[in-house]
Structures are given as structure tokens and as C-alpha cells.
Amino acid sequence: MLDCIIIGAGPAGLAAGRSLVRSGLQIKILEAEAAPGGRTRSTQRDGMIVDLGAAFLASFYTRTLALAREAGVRVEQTGVRPGHGGSRQALLVDGTYRPNSFGTLSGFLRFPLVPASQKLRFAASLLRSNFKRGLDPADPGTLTATDIEDARQWALRTFGAEAYEFFVRLAFEPFFLYEAAEASAAFVQSLLSRTRGWHLLAPRNGMGDLSTVLAQGLPIQYGARASIVESDGCAFHVHHAGAVEHASTVIVAIPAPATRALVLPLESADETFVRSIRFVPSVRAQLGYGRRGVLYPPVIAPADPGRRPIVGIGALSAWFPQRADPSKDILQVNASAWRSAELLGQPADQVASQLLADCARLGVHIPAADWVDVLQEPHAIVHTPPGHFTKTHSFAARDRNGLYFAGDWLTGSTIEGAVRSGEAAAARARETLRGRKAATSAAQPSSREPTGRR
């Protein structure tokens, strides 16, 4: 019998697997697909590397970066540092391009759309939070005390309307796709607390390369979609593709929608909670060109107040110059979550046409492309409304006699959160196994003869 079965070979499952293997435990990872990575995958298009899901590592992703170093994955700074790009990174407000440079002191002070009083309050709060460092976006346990209101309520009360629109929203929505008004203030505050001196990183060969390298040497069975996990009180029995695996502990490291498809030995309250987790979709158009200089500015963030159909437009040559072909380029148009929901499931040509029409309404002219791809991901980012982190922290910490959960949905849809949740689940599995071994040893009769009186 195995010590542990891990369901899912995404970042959470791989982090858990590496941790347990280092401890000398016998494990197996069951992965439904033909390759590792889950939603952290990459592909080649027209000679260039394109990420299909997660695209970045933040410089404060300490555990993920440590795993990358340990595995020998080359991680480099990207060509874009949000808020520090000047005219090459533009905000598009009411049809006018404004330099996206308020991450610098001079750009912050000169930004004309936020009153000085709100800037002062925002700067003071940011400095306090950076020195405090108490909130961690990858650790729900640090967020529970302030997980009580949405980011809009908090920002309006703390800074004012303009600071919310141009500082808070733009720090969140281009990366997480849905509106900051729907997100827990605790999560947004934790992200802002890390923004002083941060930058974006990525593996030279794409995010998928990180998962591929982390998977090396791990006992992974591909094409093994788990369907039922049973417990007899002594062991777990995991059914997949006509086979059954047996283990003392199980770590479920797949997204909540996939978890809902599993038959698990859960209480009704836990099942209700898993069903309540919501993901937002992502729809993107990628346009290929046999030349450079197609878009200027090469990175555009629409910043009009209100609902935004497009959260970002950018050139691969700007984001990842080390990956791009010097004679070619790829533009990517990212729809917001609500716009993605409207477009999801439509034919690719119709989706591309509508996204380009959205860009035209913003005043962005995108030339005809040599080719167009449309990427549709129905479960791209976990939705984190107020109360999310309090509930996930409680859910993940619950004792289920050897059944544990990991994944970015338990945190805030970051790779760092997935990795840490996987390592935390592995630590709890080790503790359970040690406890059972100690109990078994204590229950066995001593092999020594009893000592009698003389």
C-alpha cells in the first residue's frame, strides 16, 4: 500500500509530490491529462513560446522561485514592470493614452486623474502595509481577520473614488480579470502590500516548462482520471480508469470544478462548500504578424471607470523579448471575466471579431493579422469574494483522517498559493503517517521477555 496518492499534477500536486518523495515516502500522482501542469501550460506558435494559462511569477513568490531554482529552471525578469513603463505602457482613459508610470515616484506625483489628497492617503497606506508585511496573498490564514468587505468598499472609505479607479483596480483587474468590487479587500490589500520593489518573472521556455521539470523523477501516471475515493477507516481506495490504488493518505490537488466531479468521502457541509466555489472564465485572442512594431504603445491597459470589456492588450515582444522572434510578433487581447462569459463557447472567428470591435470602440486600431487564435478557458481564475479566505482556510485545515486538499482555489489563484497549499498538505500527510506509525508501534507487544521477581 502506498503512503500517499496525489490526485492532479498541477503546481499544487507537483509541490506536494516533491515534498513527500524527499521524505522517502512511497507515493503516486494520478493525472487525468497526458502531461503535467494543469492550467500552467505553454505551447509553440509560429516559432514563439505562448503561455496558455498562468504567465508570470511575481518576485515575492518565494516558495515557487525556490522550487524553480532547485529544479534548475531558468527564470528571468519580463520586459514589462507594471507601473514603470512610461509611454511604452499606456493607460487608455476616454480614448486618450496616458503613460503608465505611477509605479515610479515621479509618475505617481504627476498622475493627473487622482487628487493629491487621495494620493497622499494611498501612499501612506502603501508604506504602512509594506513595512507591516502581515498580509500574504498566498496564505489565507493571514487574511481572515480582514476578509469582511470587498475591495471597492475598503478603497472608497480609505482613499477615495479616483484612487480606487486608477490605483486599486489597475493593480488587480488586468491580472485577475474580474472586477475589484467583487474581490475580498483582504486579498487586494495583501497584493498591494507586496508592490514596493516587485517585478514579474517568467521561465525562459514558458510556464509549462516549470511544470515539466518539476514533474521529472516523480511517479506520475498520466491518463488516470480519478473518479471515486473511498475510505474504510484504515486506508483510502482511489478508483481510476478501471484500476484501484490503495494508500494511507490522499491529497486532492485539482481545481474545485474537477473536485466536484469526484466521489469523495466528505460530509455534506464540505460538499456544499466545494460546490459554492466559483471560477471566472478567460477568453483571449492572439494575433500573429510577420513583422514587429504592429502596436504602439505595445502594452495598453484600458482604464475607463465602469465595466471594462478588455483588461489588457499587449505585444509578446514587449512582455517577453527573450522569447519572441526578432522578425515576428504576437498581440494578445484579453477580455474581462464578464465579457469572457458572454463570448464563451462561440465560434473562434466570431469571438475574435467581437474582441477587435471592443478594441476599436476603445480607440485602439489593431491591423489585420496573418493568423488568429482564440483561447477559451471556462475555469481560469478562482473568484474570491469577501469571506472566501475565511472559508477556505477553515476547509483546508479540517481533519479528515488522512484526506487533504490543495490548489490555487484554496488561496487566490496564484501559483505561489497552489505551491504552498501543496506543501502544506504534504506536511500534514507526513504528520498523519508518523502518528499512525507511532500508534502501531506502541500497540505492538514488546519482544523482550518480562522481568520477574527473584
C-alpha positions as CSV (number, residue, x, y, z in Angstrom):
1,M,0.0,0.0,0.0
2,L,1.2,3.5,-0.9
3,D,1.8,6.2,1.7
4,C,0.0,8.8,-0.3
5,I,-1.9,9.2,-3.6
6,I,-2.0,12.7,-5.1
7,I,-4.7,13.5,-7.5
8,G,-3.5,16.1,-10.0
9,A,-0.1,17.0,-11.4
10,G,-0.6,20.8,-11.5
11,P,1.7,23.0,-9.4
12,A,0.0,22.0,-6.1
13,G,0.2,18.3,-6.8
14,L,3.8,18.5,-8.0
15,A,4.9,20.6,-5.0
16,A,3.2,18.0,-2.7
17,G,4.8,15.1,-4.6
18,R,8.3,16.5,-4.4
19,S,8.0,17.2,-0.7
20,L,6.8,13.7,0.1
21,V,9.4,12.0,-2.2
22,R,12.2,13.9,-0.4
23,S,10.9,12.4,2.8
24,G,11.3,8.9,1.4
25,L,7.6,8.1,1.2
26,Q,6.0,5.9,-1.4
27,I,3.6,7.9,-3.4
28,K,1.8,8.0,-6.8
29,I,0.4,11.0,-8.6
30,L,-2.7,10.4,-10.8
31,E,-3.0,12.9,-13.7
32,A,-6.0,12.9,-16.0
33,E,-4.2,14.6,-18.9
34,A,-1.2,13.4,-20.9
35,A,1.2,15.9,-19.5
36,P,1.7,17.8,-16.2
37,G,0.9,21.4,-15.4
38,G,-2.9,21.6,-15.2
39,R,-3.6,25.2,-16.2
40,T,0.1,26.1,-16.2
41,R,0.9,25.1,-19.8
42,S,2.7,26.5,-22.8
43,T,2.9,25.9,-26.5
44,Q,4.8,27.0,-29.5
45,R,3.1,29.2,-32.1
46,D,4.9,30.5,-35.2
47,G,8.2,29.7,-33.5
48,M,7.4,31.6,-30.3
49,I,6.5,30.3,-26.9
50,V,3.0,31.2,-25.7
51,D,1.6,30.5,-22.3
52,L,-1.9,29.0,-22.3
53,G,-2.7,29.7,-18.7
54,A,-0.7,31.3,-16.0
55,A,2.0,33.5,-17.5
56,F,4.0,35.1,-14.6
57,L,5.7,34.6,-11.3
58,A,5.9,37.6,-9.0
59,S,9.2,38.3,-7.3
60,F,7.5,37.7,-3.9
61,Y,6.6,34.1,-4.9
62,T,9.3,32.7,-2.6
63,R,8.4,29.1,-2.5
64,T,7.7,28.8,-6.2
65,L,11.0,30.5,-7.1
66,A,12.8,28.2,-4.6
67,L,11.4,25.2,-6.4
68,A,12.4,26.6,-9.8
69,R,16.0,27.1,-8.5
70,E,16.0,23.6,-7.0
71,A,14.9,22.1,-10.3
72,G,17.3,24.2,-12.4
73,V,14.6,26.2,-14.3
74,R,15.9,29.4,-15.6
75,V,13.6,32.3,-14.5
76,E,14.1,35.8,-15.9
77,Q,12.6,39.2,-15.5
78,T,10.0,40.0,-18.1
79,G,10.1,43.0,-20.3
80,V,7.2,44.7,-18.5
81,R,7.1,46.1,-15.0
82,P,3.6,47.3,-14.4
83,G,3.5,51.0,-13.5
84,H,7.1,51.6,-14.5
85,G,6.9,51.6,-18.3
86,G,6.3,55.2,-19.1
87,S,4.9,55.7,-22.6
88,R,5.6,52.1,-23.6
89,Q,3.0,51.0,-21.1
90,A,-0.1,53.2,-21.6
91,L,-3.3,53.6,-19.8
92,L,-6.2,54.3,-22.1
93,V,-8.7,56.7,-20.5
94,D,-11.5,58.1,-22.5
95,G,-9.7,57.5,-25.8
96,T,-6.5,59.2,-24.6
97,Y,-3.2,57.4,-23.9
98,R,-1.6,58.3,-20.6
99,P,1.9,57.0,-19.5
100,N,1.5,54.0,-17.2
101,S,4.3,55.1,-14.8
102,F,2.6,55.7,-11.5
103,G,4.7,52.9,-10.0
104,T,7.5,55.4,-10.0
105,L,7.6,58.4,-7.6
106,S,7.6,61.0,-10.3
107,G,4.9,59.2,-12.3
108,F,2.8,58.8,-9.1
109,L,3.1,62.5,-8.2
110,R,2.3,63.7,-11.8
111,F,-0.6,61.4,-12.4
112,P,-3.4,63.9,-13.1
113,L,-6.6,61.9,-12.6
114,V,-6.3,61.3,-8.8
115,P,-6.5,64.3,-6.4
116,A,-3.4,65.0,-4.3
117,S,-5.3,64.2,-1.0
118,Q,-6.1,60.7,-2.3
119,K,-2.6,60.1,-3.5
120,L,-1.3,61.1,0.0
121,R,-3.7,58.7,1.7
122,F,-2.8,55.9,-0.8
123,A,1.0,56.4,-0.4
124,A,0.7,56.4,3.4
125,S,-1.3,53.2,3.4
126,L,1.0,51.5,1.0
127,L,4.1,52.4,3.1
128,R,2.4,51.1,6.2
129,S,1.4,47.9,4.6
130,N,4.8,47.3,3.1
131,F,6.6,47.7,6.4
132,K,4.0,45.6,8.2
133,R,4.1,42.6,5.8
134,G,1.4,40.8,7.8
135,L,-0.9,40.0,4.8
136,D,0.2,37.3,2.4
137,P,-1.8,36.7,-0.8
138,A,-0.7,33.0,-0.8
139,D,-1.6,32.3,2.9
140,P,-5.4,32.5,3.6
141,G,-4.7,32.3,7.4
142,T,-3.2,35.8,7.3
143,L,-6.3,37.3,5.6
144,T,-9.1,36.0,7.7
145,A,-9.2,39.0,10.1
146,T,-9.8,41.5,7.3
147,D,-11.8,39.2,5.0
148,I,-15.1,41.0,5.7
149,E,-15.7,43.5,2.8
150,D,-15.0,44.0,-0.9
151,A,-12.1,46.0,-2.3
152,R,-14.3,48.8,-3.5
153,Q,-15.9,49.4,-0.1
154,W,-12.5,49.4,1.5
155,A,-10.8,51.6,-1.1
156,L,-13.6,54.2,-1.3
157,R,-13.5,54.6,2.5
158,T,-9.7,54.6,2.8
159,F,-8.6,56.6,-0.3
160,G,-11.5,57.9,-2.4
161,A,-13.2,57.2,-5.7
162,E,-10.4,58.2,-8.1
163,A,-7.7,56.3,-6.2
164,Y,-9.9,53.2,-6.4
165,E,-10.5,53.5,-10.1
166,F,-6.9,54.1,-11.2
167,F,-4.7,52.6,-8.5
168,V,-6.6,49.7,-6.9
169,R,-8.5,48.4,-9.9
170,L,-5.4,48.6,-12.2
171,A,-3.4,46.7,-9.7
172,F,-5.9,43.9,-9.7
173,E,-8.1,43.5,-12.7
174,P,-5.5,43.1,-15.5
175,F,-4.2,40.0,-13.7
176,F,-7.3,38.5,-12.2
177,L,-9.8,39.5,-14.9
178,Y,-12.8,40.2,-12.7
179,E,-13.8,43.5,-11.1
180,A,-12.1,44.5,-7.8
181,A,-15.5,45.4,-6.5
182,E,-16.2,41.6,-6.4
183,A,-12.9,40.7,-4.6
184,S,-12.2,40.5,-0.9
185,A,-10.5,43.6,0.3
186,A,-8.1,41.4,2.3
187,F,-6.8,39.8,-0.9
188,V,-6.3,43.2,-2.7
189,Q,-4.6,44.7,0.4
190,S,-2.2,41.7,0.5
191,L,-1.3,42.2,-3.1
192,L,-0.8,46.0,-2.7
193,S,1.4,45.3,0.4
194,R,3.9,43.4,-1.9
195,T,4.1,46.0,-4.7
196,R,7.0,48.0,-3.4
197,G,10.0,47.0,-5.4
198,W,8.3,44.0,-7.0
199,H,8.7,42.7,-10.6
200,L,7.4,40.0,-12.8
201,L,9.4,36.9,-13.7
202,A,8.9,34.0,-16.1
203,P,10.8,30.9,-17.2
204,R,12.7,31.4,-20.4
205,N,11.0,28.4,-22.0
206,G,7.4,29.2,-20.8
207,M,5.5,28.5,-17.7
208,G,4.8,24.9,-18.9
209,D,8.5,24.2,-18.7
210,L,8.4,24.8,-15.0
211,S,5.8,22.1,-14.5
212,T,7.6,19.7,-16.9
213,V,10.8,20.0,-15.0
214,L,9.2,19.8,-11.6
215,A,7.5,16.5,-12.7
216,Q,10.8,14.8,-13.6
217,G,11.5,11.9,-11.3
218,L,8.1,11.8,-9.8
219,P,5.9,8.7,-10.1
220,I,3.1,10.1,-12.2
221,Q,0.5,8.0,-14.1
222,Y,-0.9,10.0,-16.9
223,G,-4.3,9.5,-18.4
224,A,-5.5,8.4,-15.0
225,R,-8.6,10.4,-14.2
226,A,-9.7,9.6,-10.7
227,S,-13.5,9.0,-10.2
228,I,-14.1,7.7,-6.7
229,V,-12.2,8.0,-3.5
230,E,-13.4,5.6,-0.8
231,S,-12.3,5.2,2.8
232,D,-12.7,2.1,5.0
233,G,-11.3,3.9,8.1
234,C,-7.9,2.3,7.7
235,A,-7.0,3.2,4.1
236,F,-8.2,5.1,1.0
237,H,-9.1,3.4,-2.2
238,V,-8.9,5.6,-5.3
239,H,-10.6,4.4,-8.5
240,H,-9.4,5.5,-11.9
241,A,-9.8,4.1,-15.4
242,G,-10.8,0.6,-14.3
243,A,-8.0,0.3,-11.7
244,V,-7.9,0.9,-7.9
245,E,-5.0,2.3,-6.0
246,H,-4.6,2.0,-2.2
247,A,-2.9,4.5,0.1
248,S,-2.8,5.6,3.7
249,T,-3.4,9.2,2.8
250,V,-4.8,11.1,-0.2
251,I,-4.2,14.7,-1.4
252,V,-6.7,16.1,-3.8
253,A,-4.9,18.8,-5.8
254,I,-7.2,19.7,-8.7
255,P,-9.5,22.7,-9.2
256,A,-12.8,22.9,-7.5
257,P,-14.9,22.1,-10.7
258,A,-12.9,18.9,-11.1
259,T,-13.1,18.1,-7.4
260,R,-16.9,18.3,-7.7
261,A,-16.8,15.5,-10.3
262,L,-15.1,13.2,-7.8
263,V,-17.0,11.0,-5.4
264,L,-15.3,11.8,-2.1
265,P,-15.9,10.7,1.5
266,L,-17.0,14.2,2.6
267,E,-19.6,15.5,4.9
268,S,-22.5,17.4,3.4
269,A,-21.2,20.7,4.6
270,D,-17.9,20.2,2.8
271,E,-19.6,19.1,-0.4
272,T,-21.8,22.2,-0.2
273,F,-18.7,24.4,0.2
274,V,-16.8,22.9,-2.7
275,R,-19.9,23.4,-4.9
276,S,-20.0,27.0,-3.8
277,I,-16.5,27.8,-5.3
278,R,-16.9,29.8,-8.5
279,F,-14.3,30.3,-11.2
280,V,-14.4,33.1,-13.8
281,P,-13.6,32.4,-17.4
282,S,-11.0,33.9,-19.7
283,V,-11.2,34.5,-23.4
284,R,-8.2,35.8,-25.3
285,A,-7.5,36.5,-28.9
286,Q,-3.9,36.0,-30.2
287,L,-3.0,37.7,-33.4
288,G,0.2,36.8,-35.3
289,Y,2.3,39.1,-37.5
290,G,5.3,38.6,-39.7
291,R,6.7,41.9,-38.6
292,R,7.4,44.0,-35.5
293,G,6.0,47.4,-34.4
294,V,2.4,46.4,-35.0
295,L,1.1,48.1,-31.9
296,Y,2.2,51.3,-30.2
297,P,2.2,51.6,-27.3
298,P,3.0,47.9,-27.1
299,V,1.2,47.4,-23.7
300,I,-2.2,49.0,-23.2
301,A,-4.4,48.8,-20.1
302,P,-7.9,50.2,-20.6
303,A,-8.7,52.3,-17.5
304,D,-12.1,54.0,-18.1
305,P,-14.3,53.9,-15.0
306,G,-17.1,51.3,-15.1
307,R,-17.2,47.8,-16.6
308,R,-14.3,47.1,-18.9
309,P,-14.8,44.6,-21.7
310,I,-11.0,44.5,-22.3
311,V,-8.5,44.3,-19.4
312,G,-5.3,44.3,-21.5
313,I,-3.8,44.5,-24.9
314,G,-0.1,43.7,-25.4
315,A,2.7,42.5,-27.7
316,L,4.7,39.4,-26.9
317,S,7.8,41.2,-28.0
318,A,7.3,43.7,-25.1
319,W,6.3,41.2,-22.4
320,F,8.8,38.5,-23.4
321,P,11.5,39.9,-25.6
322,Q,13.7,36.9,-24.9
323,R,11.1,34.5,-26.3
324,A,10.0,36.5,-29.3
325,D,11.2,36.0,-32.9
326,P,13.0,39.3,-33.9
327,S,11.1,39.4,-37.2
328,K,7.7,38.5,-35.8
329,D,5.2,39.4,-33.1
330,I,2.0,38.2,-31.4
331,L,-0.6,40.6,-30.0
332,Q,-2.8,39.4,-27.2
333,V,-6.2,40.8,-26.4
334,N,-7.5,39.8,-23.0
335,A,-11.3,40.0,-22.3
336,S,-12.5,40.7,-18.8
337,A,-14.3,38.0,-16.9
338,W,-17.8,39.3,-17.6
339,R,-17.0,39.8,-21.3
340,S,-15.5,36.3,-21.5
341,A,-18.7,34.8,-20.1
342,E,-20.6,36.4,-22.9
343,L,-18.2,35.1,-25.5
344,L,-17.5,31.7,-24.1
345,G,-18.5,28.8,-26.4
346,Q,-18.9,31.0,-29.6
347,P,-17.0,30.1,-32.8
348,A,-13.5,31.4,-32.8
349,D,-13.9,33.8,-35.7
350,Q,-16.9,35.4,-34.1
351,V,-15.1,35.8,-30.8
352,A,-12.1,37.4,-32.5
353,S,-14.3,39.8,-34.4
354,Q,-16.1,40.9,-31.3
355,L,-12.9,41.4,-29.3
356,L,-11.4,43.5,-32.1
357,A,-14.7,45.5,-32.2
358,D,-14.3,46.1,-28.5
359,C,-10.8,47.4,-29.1
360,A,-12.0,49.7,-31.9
361,R,-14.6,51.2,-29.6
362,L,-11.8,52.0,-27.1
363,G,-9.9,53.7,-29.9
364,V,-7.3,51.0,-30.4
365,H,-6.7,50.1,-34.1
366,I,-5.3,46.6,-34.5
367,P,-4.1,45.8,-38.0
368,A,-5.2,42.7,-39.9
369,A,-3.2,39.7,-38.7
370,D,-1.6,36.8,-40.6
371,W,-3.3,34.4,-38.3
372,V,-5.7,34.5,-35.3
373,D,-6.0,32.0,-32.4
374,V,-8.8,32.2,-29.7
375,L,-8.1,30.7,-26.3
376,Q,-11.2,29.9,-24.1
377,E,-10.8,28.8,-20.6
378,P,-14.1,28.4,-18.7
379,H,-12.3,28.0,-15.3
380,A,-9.4,30.4,-15.4
381,I,-9.4,32.3,-12.1
382,V,-11.0,31.5,-8.8
383,H,-13.5,34.1,-7.6
384,T,-12.5,35.5,-4.2
385,P,-15.4,37.5,-2.7
386,P,-15.4,38.6,0.9
387,G,-15.4,35.6,3.2
388,H,-13.6,33.4,0.7
389,F,-10.4,33.1,2.6
390,T,-12.0,32.6,5.9
391,K,-14.0,29.6,4.5
392,T,-11.1,28.1,2.5
393,H,-8.7,28.4,5.5
394,S,-11.2,26.5,7.6
395,F,-11.9,23.9,4.9
396,A,-8.2,23.1,4.3
397,A,-7.4,22.9,8.0
398,R,-10.2,20.4,8.8
399,D,-9.1,17.0,10.0
400,R,-10.5,14.2,7.6
401,N,-8.4,11.3,8.8
402,G,-5.8,11.5,6.0
403,L,-7.7,13.2,3.2
404,Y,-6.2,16.6,2.3
405,F,-6.9,19.3,-0.3
406,A,-4.5,21.6,-2.2
407,G,-4.8,24.0,-5.1
408,D,-4.9,27.7,-6.0
409,W,-8.7,27.7,-5.4
410,L,-7.9,27.5,-1.7
411,T,-5.9,30.7,-1.9
412,G,-6.2,33.4,-4.6
413,S,-5.5,31.8,-7.9
414,T,-1.7,32.3,-7.8
415,I,0.9,29.7,-8.5
416,E,2.5,30.6,-5.2
417,G,-0.7,29.8,-3.4
418,A,-1.0,26.5,-5.2
419,V,2.6,25.5,-4.4
420,R,2.3,26.4,-0.7
421,S,-1.0,24.6,-0.3
422,G,0.5,21.5,-1.9
423,E,3.5,21.7,0.5
424,A,1.2,22.3,3.5
425,A,-0.9,19.2,2.5
426,A,2.2,17.1,2.2
427,A,3.4,18.2,5.7
428,R,0.0,17.2,7.2
429,A,0.1,13.9,5.4
430,R,3.6,13.2,6.8
431,E,2.4,14.1,10.3
432,T,-0.5,11.7,9.9
433,L,1.7,8.9,8.7
434,R,4.2,9.4,11.6
435,G,1.3,9.4,14.1
436,R,-0.1,6.2,12.7
437,K,3.3,4.5,12.7
438,A,3.9,5.6,16.3
439,A,0.5,4.3,17.4
440,T,1.1,1.0,15.7
441,S,4.5,0.6,17.3
442,A,3.0,1.4,20.7
443,A,0.2,-1.1,20.3
444,Q,2.6,-4.0,19.4
445,P,3.7,-6.2,22.3
446,S,7.3,-5.9,23.4
447,S,9.6,-8.6,22.0
448,R,11.5,-8.7,25.3
449,E,10.7,-11.3,28.0
450,P,9.1,-9.8,31.1
451,T,11.3,-9.5,34.1
452,G,10.1,-11.4,37.1
453,R,11.0,-11.2,40.8
454,R,13.8,-13.1,42.2
